[in-house]
Amino acid sequence: MAALRWLLRRYKWLVAISALLALLTLIHFKQQPTEVKLVRRYRSNEQHANMANWPTPLAQHWRASTEQLAVLDTIIHDAQCTTCHDDIDWSRRQQRVVSAARTAWHSYARDAFGHDDYFPLSHRGSNFTHLGIGYIVADVLDTLWLMGLRDEYKMGRDFLANQVSFDQRGTVSLFESTIRILGGLLSAYHLSGETDTKLLMLADDLGSRLAKSFNTTTGIPPETATLRPDGMTFAHVCSTSESSTLQLEFRYLAHLTNNPKYKESVDRIIDVMLNAPKYDSLVPTRIDAKTGLFVGTEISLGSRGDSYYEYMLKQWLQTKQSEVDLRIEYDAAVRGIKKYLVRTSPRQGLTYVGEMIDVTGKPKFSPKMDHLVCFLAGNLALGATNGTHVRKAHLSARDRDDLVLARELGETCAHMYFDTPSGLAPEIAYFALSNETTNQILPNGDILVPPLDRHSLLRPETVESFYLLWKLTGEKKWREYGWRVFEAIERCAHGEYTSLDDVTVVPPTKRDSVESFFVAETLKYLYLLFDDGDRVPLTHYVFNTEAHPLPIFSL
């Protein structure tokens, strides 16, 4: 020890220089951009055996036309103008949306505060379990924060923190509880500064209770979950989209809590799906939880299919584009969509996405398009640009093709609103394949809506795509379209905001129900569409399928 002290005294200048060099090296590496480590996951290219029976004429191979690409070039050129301004006072319009959200919240708070379901016309609420799970409050909380409604936010936050417990008997929808409650809690925790530990504790508690649903042979969970650990529902044939739309939320929860089991559980589901045979990367709307094989008879980007494709892209974006096989699978699925599902109507020239039915027998195309499918316009734009504005994005030929399809679908979804007498879109539309006129909503139009499909739940998918198309291209018409949709909502549903019975009559009859996604999604996207700033940068956030913004992070 004496010799060591002598050496340190004699060469203390050398020790000091070494320490300084080590400090400078540490600072240097901290200042360097973090290199993204690419993660590979096994992905099968195996085609489903049933494809051997598919007739050749099913494939249509949609591609952007020369004229459509020329229009896109003009839009990209116009986007280079950084000094161009809009004469419209969008802040005033934005405040109209805030007023609508405030009115909707106060009606709920007056009649049914804390309840999971709300019946505006009869001024009452109900719960999904005996004690309730904070379903509506958690879902709208981040909307209140983003809109600056701090008193309303505090009211909702304090209710969740002080009165909601997930330690109760009862079953809940795993999918809805994840995207609405878990996603809402995580988003509110982040947006409010990541200091409200009570919100994170609630999210962790809920996540741990829902996560036991993943303890199945394949990891694919049942559609319902029990909140207490003394039981579990049976998993057999499950919804494809519900099983594949849990990942953004549980992966971010794993990141916040340093609990890798959350991520491992939901990643296992995607690994099973990546390994399963598909139809040119398109998947049926059902999957067998025992075998991990797709078993449904229809392929749809509507109910039970939509967010499988949405989350394949968004998972890749969420972890800084590091999980390359997710992007490969997404791109392959988009090729499948263009090959089989995209058509153009005969009279109005509307580009739409239909369905493939009876895929296990004699498959055929159906011109049915749910309002849910309108998410795809925005998703395609997001995939083409990776969240970067077109004036800065490096677009490949594939990206340009996807962006043209995004714009065309956005136009079609706008027509689903503007061609109806009420100005609101139906829940489901069909498109004429030739000269059909039955159930037309516009003379000489191509949109056909049977009576049972004419209701409106005030869904968000179309305005979601308007928002993404506006943010990524700067094309002003998407804001104008959004304003027209908002004005129609105000005409038909203002006051006690409710779902509507029939969008083909004026005024539509109100239903005694309203979905929490009206405030959580529809009004949030309209608010952001009319925002002149960049409250939620698309290079830093991904929106879950319930419009809860979650930050991008490194694995």
C-alpha positions in Angstrom: 0.0 0.0 0.0 2.9 2.4 0.8 4.4 1.7 -2.6 1.0 2.4 -4.3 0.7 5.8 -2.4 4.2 6.7 -3.5 3.4 6.0 -7.2 0.2 8.0 -7.0 2.1 11.0 -5.5 4.9 10.7 -8.0 2.7 10.4 -11.1 -0.4 12.3 -9.9 -0.2 14.5 -13.1 -0.6 11.3 -15.2 -3.6 10.2 -13.1 -5.2 13.6 -13.5 -4.7 13.5 -17.3 -6.1 10.0 -17.5 -9.2 11.0 -15.6 -9.7 14.0 -17.8 -9.4 11.9 -21.0 -11.9 9.5 -19.6 -14.3 12.3 -18.8 -13.9 13.8 -22.3 -14.5 10.4 -23.9 -17.7 9.9 -21.9 -18.9 13.3 -22.9 -18.1 12.6 -26.6 -20.1 9.4 -26.6 -23.1 11.0 -24.9 -23.1 13.7 -27.6 -23.1 11.2 -30.4 -26.5 10.2 -31.9 -27.6 6.8 -30.5 -27.1 4.1 -33.1 -30.3 2.1 -33.6 -29.6 -1.6 -33.2 -31.6 -3.6 -35.7 -33.6 -6.5 -34.3 -34.5 -9.5 -36.5 -37.5 -11.7 -35.9 -38.4 -14.9 -37.8 -40.9 -14.2 -40.6 -42.3 -16.9 -42.8 -43.1 -16.3 -46.5 -45.3 -19.4 -46.7 -48.5 -19.0 -48.6 -51.7 -20.5 -47.2 -52.6 -23.8 -48.8 -56.0 -22.5 -49.8 -54.4 -20.1 -52.2 -54.0 -22.9 -54.6 -57.7 -22.7 -55.4 -57.8 -18.9 -56.0 -58.7 -18.0 -59.6 -56.3 -15.7 -61.4 -58.9 -12.9 -62.1 -59.0 -12.1 -58.4 -55.8 -10.2 -58.7 -56.2 -6.6 -59.9 -52.7 -5.2 -59.1 -53.7 -1.5 -58.4 -51.0 1.0 -59.3 -50.9 4.8 -59.3 -51.4 6.3 -62.8 -49.1 8.7 -64.5 -51.7 11.5 -63.9 -52.0 10.7 -60.2 -48.2 10.7 -59.8 -48.0 14.1 -61.5 -50.6 15.5 -59.1 -48.5 14.2 -56.2 -45.4 15.9 -57.7 -47.3 19.2 -57.6 -48.3 18.7 -54.0 -44.7 17.9 -53.0 -43.5 21.0 -54.9 -46.1 23.2 -53.2 -45.1 21.8 -49.8 -41.6 23.4 -50.3 -43.2 26.8 -49.6 -42.4 27.5 -46.0 -43.7 31.0 -46.0 -47.1 30.3 -47.5 -50.0 31.2 -45.1 -53.6 30.4 -44.8 -56.2 33.2 -44.5 -58.5 31.1 -42.5 -58.5 31.6 -38.7 -57.9 28.0 -37.7 -57.4 28.8 -34.1 -61.0 30.0 -33.9 -62.2 26.7 -35.5 -60.0 24.8 -33.1 -61.6 26.5 -30.2 -65.0 25.4 -31.5 -63.8 21.8 -31.1 -62.6 22.6 -27.6 -66.1 23.9 -26.8 -67.6 20.7 -28.2 -65.3 18.6 -26.0 -66.1 20.7 -23.0 -69.9 20.4 -23.6 -69.6 16.6 -24.0 -67.6 16.2 -20.8 -69.9 18.4 -18.7 -72.9 16.5 -19.9 -71.3 13.2 -18.9 -70.0 14.7 -15.6 -73.5 15.9 -14.8 -75.4 12.7 -15.7 -73.1 9.8 -15.2 -69.6 10.8 -14.0 -67.3 7.9 -13.3 -69.5 5.3 -15.1 -68.2 3.2 -17.9 -71.1 3.7 -20.3 -73.2 6.8 -20.9 -76.8 7.2 -22.2 -77.1 11.0 -22.9 -80.8 11.1 -23.7 -81.9 9.3 -20.6 -79.2 11.1 -18.5 -77.8 8.0 -16.9 -74.8 5.7 -16.9 -73.9 2.1 -16.2 -70.7 0.1 -15.4 -69.1 -2.9 -17.1 -68.2 -4.4 -13.8 -69.9 -4.1 -10.4 -67.6 -1.2 -9.3 -66.7 0.2 -12.7 -63.2 0.5 -14.2 -62.9 4.2 -15.2 -63.5 3.3 -18.9 -64.7 6.7 -20.2 -62.6 8.9 -17.9 -59.3 7.1 -18.7 -60.1 7.2 -22.4 -60.7 11.0 -22.7 -58.1 12.1 -20.1 -55.3 12.9 -22.5 -57.7 14.8 -24.8 -58.6 17.1 -21.9 -54.9 17.7 -21.3 -54.1 18.4 -24.9 -57.0 20.9 -25.2 -55.9 22.7 -22.0 -59.0 21.8 -20.1 -57.1 21.6 -16.8 -60.1 21.7 -14.4 -61.8 18.9 -16.3 -58.5 17.0 -16.5 -58.0 17.3 -12.7 -61.5 16.1 -12.1 -60.9 13.0 -14.2 -57.4 12.4 -12.9 -58.5 12.6 -9.2 -61.4 10.2 -9.8 -59.0 7.6 -11.4 -56.4 8.1 -8.7 -58.7 8.0 -5.7 -61.8 6.0 -6.6 -60.8 3.4 -9.3 -59.5 0.0 -8.3 -59.0 -2.9 -10.7 -58.9 -5.4 -7.8 -62.5 -6.6 -8.4 -64.4 -9.5 -9.8 -65.6 -9.4 -13.3 -64.5 -9.9 -16.9 -63.7 -7.1 -19.4 -62.7 -6.9 -23.0 -58.9 -7.3 -23.2 -58.7 -5.3 -26.4 -60.9 -2.4 -25.3 -59.4 -2.2 -21.8 -55.9 -2.1 -23.3 -56.4 0.5 -26.0 -58.8 2.7 -24.1 -57.8 2.4 -20.4 -54.2 1.3 -20.4 -53.4 3.5 -23.5 -55.2 6.4 -21.9 -53.4 6.2 -18.6 -50.0 5.8 -20.3 -50.6 8.8 -22.6 -51.9 11.0 -19.8 -48.9 10.1 -17.7 -46.5 11.0 -20.4 -48.2 14.2 -21.7 -48.6 15.6 -18.1 -44.8 15.4 -17.5 -44.2 11.8 -16.4 -44.4 12.9 -12.7 -47.9 11.6 -11.8 -46.8 8.3 -10.4 -50.3 7.4 -9.4 -51.3 7.2 -13.1 -48.3 4.9 -13.8 -49.1 2.7 -10.8 -52.7 2.3 -12.1 -51.4 1.4 -15.5 -49.0 -1.1 -14.1 -51.7 -2.6 -11.9 -54.1 -2.9 -14.8 -51.4 -4.2 -17.1 -50.4 -7.0 -14.7 -54.0 -8.1 -14.4 -54.6 -8.2 -18.1 -51.2 -9.8 -18.9 -52.1 -13.1 -17.3 -54.4 -13.6 -20.4 -51.2 -14.2 -22.4 -50.6 -17.5 -20.6 -51.9 -19.7 -23.3 -50.3 -22.4 -25.5 -49.4 -19.9 -28.3 -49.6 -16.7 -26.2 -52.7 -15.6 -28.2 -55.1 -14.5 -25.5 -58.9 -14.9 -25.1 -60.9 -11.9 -26.1 -62.1 -11.3 -22.5 -59.9 -11.0 -19.4 -60.6 -11.4 -15.7 -59.4 -8.7 -13.4 -58.6 -10.9 -10.4 -56.0 -13.7 -10.6 -58.5 -16.5 -9.6 -59.7 -17.2 -13.1 -59.2 -17.0 -16.8 -61.5 -17.2 -19.8 -61.0 -19.8 -22.5 -59.2 -19.0 -25.7 -60.1 -20.7 -28.9 -60.9 -18.8 -32.1 -60.1 -15.1 -31.6 -60.3 -11.9 -33.4 -57.1 -11.2 -35.4 -57.1 -7.4 -34.9 -57.9 -7.7 -31.1 -54.9 -10.1 -30.6 -52.5 -8.0 -32.6 -53.5 -4.6 -31.2 -52.1 -4.8 -27.7 -48.5 -4.3 -28.5 -47.9 -0.5 -28.5 -49.4 -0.2 -25.0 -47.7 -3.2 -23.3 -44.3 -2.4 -24.9 -44.4 1.1 -23.7 -45.5 -0.1 -20.2 -42.5 -2.4 -20.2 -40.3 0.5 -21.1 -41.6 2.7 -18.3 -41.6 0.0 -15.6 -38.5 -1.9 -16.7 -40.5 -5.0 -16.7 -39.5 -6.9 -19.9 -42.2 -9.5 -19.4 -44.9 -7.2 -20.7 -43.1 -6.7 -24.0 -42.1 -10.4 -24.3 -45.7 -11.5 -23.9 -47.1 -9.3 -26.7 -44.1 -9.8 -29.0 -44.8 -13.6 -28.8 -48.2 -13.0 -30.3 -46.7 -11.2 -33.3 -44.0 -13.8 -33.7 -46.7 -16.5 -34.0 -48.5 -14.4 -36.6 -45.3 -13.6 -38.5 -44.7 -17.4 -38.7 -48.2 -18.4 -39.8 -49.1 -19.0 -43.5 -50.9 -16.1 -45.1 -52.6 -15.0 -48.4 -50.0 -12.9 -50.0 -49.4 -11.4 -46.5 -53.1 -10.7 -46.0 -54.7 -12.4 -43.0 -58.2 -13.6 -42.2 -60.1 -12.0 -39.4 -59.9 -15.0 -37.1 -56.9 -16.9 -35.6 -56.9 -20.2 -33.7 -55.4 -19.6 -30.2 -54.4 -23.3 -29.9 -52.5 -23.6 -33.2 -51.5 -20.1 -34.0 -53.0 -20.5 -37.5 -55.3 -18.1 -39.3 -58.7 -19.8 -39.7 -61.3 -17.1 -40.7 -63.1 -17.2 -44.0 -62.8 -13.5 -44.9 -60.1 -11.0 -45.3 -61.0 -7.4 -44.3 -59.4 -4.2 -43.3 -62.6 -3.4 -41.4 -63.9 -5.0 -38.2 -61.6 -7.7 -36.8 -58.9 -7.1 -39.3 -58.0 -3.4 -39.5 -55.5 -2.7 -36.7 -53.4 -5.8 -37.5 -52.0 -3.8 -40.4 -52.0 -0.6 -38.4 -49.9 -2.0 -35.6 -47.5 -3.8 -37.8 -46.2 -0.5 -39.1 -46.6 1.4 -35.8 -44.6 -1.2 -33.8 -41.7 -0.6 -36.2 -42.0 3.1 -35.8 -42.4 2.9 -32.0 -38.9 1.4 -31.4 -37.1 3.8 -33.8 -37.5 1.6 -36.9 -35.3 -1.1 -35.4 -37.5 -4.2 -35.8 -37.0 -4.6 -39.5 -39.2 -7.7 -40.1 -42.3 -5.8 -38.9 -41.7 -3.2 -41.7 -41.1 -6.0 -44.2 -44.4 -7.7 -43.2 -46.2 -4.3 -43.4 -44.9 -3.6 -46.9 -45.8 -7.1 -48.0 -49.3 -6.7 -46.7 -49.7 -3.4 -48.6 -48.7 -5.2 -51.8 -51.4 -7.8 -51.0 -54.0 -5.0 -50.5 -53.1 -3.4 -53.8 -53.1 -6.8 -55.6 -56.5 -8.1 -54.3 -58.6 -5.5 -52.5 -58.3 -2.1 -54.2 -60.9 -1.2 -56.8 -62.2 1.9 -58.6 -65.9 2.6 -58.9 -67.4 3.0 -62.4 -69.2 6.3 -62.3 -67.5 8.5 -59.7 -64.1 6.9 -60.1 -63.8 6.4 -56.3 -60.9 4.3 -55.1 -61.9 2.0 -52.3 -60.8 -1.1 -50.4 -63.2 -4.1 -50.4 -63.1 -7.5 -48.8 -62.3 -11.0 -49.9 -64.9 -13.6 -48.7 -65.0 -17.3 -48.6 -61.2 -17.5 -48.8 -61.2 -21.2 -47.8 -63.6 -22.2 -50.5 -64.4 -20.3 -53.6 -63.1 -16.8 -52.9 -64.6 -13.7 -54.4 -64.4 -10.0 -54.0 -67.0 -8.0 -52.0 -67.2 -4.2 -52.6 -68.0 -3.7 -48.9 -66.0 -1.0 -47.0 -66.5 -0.3 -43.3 -66.0 3.2 -42.1 -63.2 1.6 -40.1 -61.2 1.1 -43.3 -60.8 4.8 -43.6 -57.8 4.6 -41.2 -55.8 3.1 -44.0 -55.5 6.5 -45.9 -53.6 8.0 -43.0 -51.7 4.8 -42.3 -50.4 4.6 -45.8 -49.2 8.2 -45.7 -47.5 7.5 -42.4 -45.8 4.4 -43.9 -44.7 6.3 -47.0 -43.1 9.2 -45.0 -42.2 7.5 -41.7 -43.8 10.6 -40.0 -41.6 13.1 -41.9 -43.2 15.9 -43.9 -42.9 15.3 -47.7 -40.7 18.3 -48.2 -38.0 16.5 -46.1 -38.9 12.9 -46.8 -36.9 10.7 -49.3 -39.7 8.9 -51.2 -39.0 5.8 -53.1 -41.2 4.7 -56.0 -43.1 2.4 -53.6 -43.6 5.3 -51.2 -45.0 7.5 -53.9 -47.4 4.8 -55.0 -48.5 4.4 -51.4 -49.0 8.1 -51.0 -51.1 8.3 -54.1 -53.3 5.5 -52.8 -53.5 7.3 -49.4 -54.8 10.5 -51.1 -57.3 8.5 -53.3 -58.7 6.7 -50.2 -58.9 10.0 -48.3 -61.0 11.4 -51.1 -63.3 8.4 -51.1 -63.8 8.6 -47.3 -64.7 12.3 -47.8 -67.3 11.3 -50.3 -68.8 8.8 -47.8 -69.6 12.0 -45.7 -70.3 14.6 -48.3 -72.5 12.5 -50.5 -75.1 11.9 -47.8 -77.9 14.4 -47.0 -76.7 14.8 -43.4 -73.0 15.2 -44.3 -72.0 12.3 -42.1 -70.8 8.9 -43.1 -72.6 5.6 -42.6 -71.1 2.7 -40.6 -70.7 0.6 -43.7 -70.8 1.4 -47.4 -70.9 -0.7 -50.5 -69.6 0.4 -53.9 -71.2 -0.2 -57.3 -69.4 -2.7 -59.4 -71.3 -1.7 -62.6 -74.5 0.3 -62.8 -76.3 -0.7 -59.6 -78.7 1.8 -58.3 -80.3 0.0 -55.3 -79.6 1.9 -52.0 -77.8 4.7 -53.8 -77.3 7.8 -51.5 -76.6 10.1 -54.4 -78.2 10.1 -57.9 -75.7 8.5 -60.3 -73.4 7.9 -57.4 -71.4 4.7 -56.6 -71.9 4.6 -52.8 -74.6 2.2 -51.8 -75.8 2.0 -48.2 -78.4 -0.7 -47.1 -80.8 0.5 -44.4 -79.2 -1.5 -41.6 -75.8 0.1 -42.2 -76.9 3.8 -42.3 -76.2 4.6 -38.6 -73.3 6.7 -37.4 -71.3 6.3 -34.3 -69.4 9.5 -34.9 -66.3 7.5 -35.7 -62.8 9.0 -35.9 -61.0 7.1 -38.8 -61.7 9.6 -41.6 -60.7 12.7 -39.6 -57.7 10.7 -38.3 -56.6 10.3 -42.0 -57.3 13.9 -42.8 -55.1 14.9 -39.9 -52.2 12.6 -41.0 -52.5 13.6 -44.6 -52.5 17.3 -43.7 -49.5 17.0 -41.3 -47.5 14.9 -43.8 -48.3 16.7 -47.1 -49.4 20.2 -46.1 -52.3 19.9 -48.5 -54.9 22.4 -47.2 -58.0 20.6 -48.5 -57.7 18.0 -45.7 -58.3 20.7 -43.1 -61.3 22.0 -45.0 -62.7 18.5 -45.2 -62.3 18.1 -41.5 -64.1 21.4 -40.9 -67.0 20.2 -43.1 -67.2 17.0 -41.0 -67.2 19.0 -37.8 -70.0 21.3 -39.0 -72.1 18.2 -39.9 -71.5 16.8 -36.4 -72.6 20.1 -34.9 -75.7 20.3 -37.0 -76.8 16.7 -36.3 -75.5 15.8 -32.9 -74.8 19.1 -31.0 -76.1 19.4 -27.4 -76.4 15.9 -26.1 -73.8 14.4 -28.4 -75.0 11.0 -29.5 -74.8 8.3 -32.1 -77.3 8.7 -35.0 -79.7 6.3 -36.5 -79.7 7.2 -40.2 -77.3 9.6 -42.0 -79.5 9.6 -45.1 -82.3 11.6 -43.5 -82.2 15.1 -42.1 -82.2 15.5 -39.3 -81.0 12.0 -38.2 -82.7 10.5 -35.2 -80.5 10.5 -32.1 -79.7 7.3 -30.3 -79.4 7.1 -26.6 -75.7 6.2 -26.7 -72.4 7.8 -27.3 -69.0 6.1 -27.7 -66.1 7.4 -25.6 -64.0 7.5 -28.8 -66.1 10.6 -29.9 -64.1 12.8 -27.5 -61.0 10.5 -27.1 -60.4 10.3 -30.9 -62.8 12.2 -33.2 -62.6 15.5 -31.4 -58.9 15.0 -30.6 -58.0 14.5 -34.2 -60.1 17.5 -35.3 -58.4 19.6 -32.6 -54.9 18.6 -33.9 -56.0 19.0 -37.5 -56.9 22.7 -36.8 -53.7 23.3 -34.8 -51.2 25.6 -36.4 -48.4 24.2 -34.3 -47.1 20.7 -33.9 -48.4 19.5 -30.5 -47.7 15.8 -31.2 -44.8 15.5 -33.7 -45.2 12.4 -35.8 -41.4 11.8 -35.8 -41.6 11.5 -32.0 -44.9 9.8 -31.3 -47.1 7.0 -32.5 -50.9 7.1 -31.9 -52.4 3.9 -30.6 -55.6 2.8 -32.3 -57.6 4.8 -29.8 -55.7 8.0 -30.6 -53.6 8.0 -27.5 -50.1 9.4 -28.4 -47.3 7.3 -27.1 -43.6 8.4 -27.4 -41.1 6.6 -29.6 -38.3 5.0 -27.7 -35.2 2.8 -28.1 -35.2 -0.8 -27.3 
